[in-house]
């Protein structure tokens, strides 16, 4: 996606190309899951080299709905505490969401030159983090939702998104996206929330790859089903060029 001389890069990783071992093999990008600092640092270095950027801006995600705005150029990697959405209008910074089944949703405003990256699990869907981030882009960058482009990363698909306690955990409006008993299509739920916030359907792209089904990706649900729940994190990065 591009507009004039400004281009955005959106990139989602799989498990390949890193140095981590065991449950974290190979490209684990999270410091918070039990992998060694040395391995994760090397993996992040390789990701930056692949994307041709110098800095990654990430968060210690908590399944909340708070947003961090990166307003200054940074010269080294930063990971902020207790945020689940990141936003900037500064070029060259890689906004990174870490994931192992949750969605990473990215937003790009080609008119006002701004981007956002959102960690959106089921709790994020319930708290309407997508709409809140879009509202923040309207407030801070004067973004018009109809101009925004969105991507929904590889994540838990309707084939595997089982919620046996959905009556207590999910919103009543999500029932329209129940594909069979206790299973929900969160790709469609996110699309609905993006469209409700004013995006155009033609500007929303969904990967359609289920992280639980595919061994290409880290999956917390698969790890819990098959072993002790230990697993790494893939990432999705958006960069305003």
Order of alpha helices (4+ residues) and beta strands (2+ residues): beta-beta-alpha-beta-beta-beta-beta-beta-beta-beta-alpha-alpha-beta-alpha-beta-beta-alpha-beta-alpha-beta
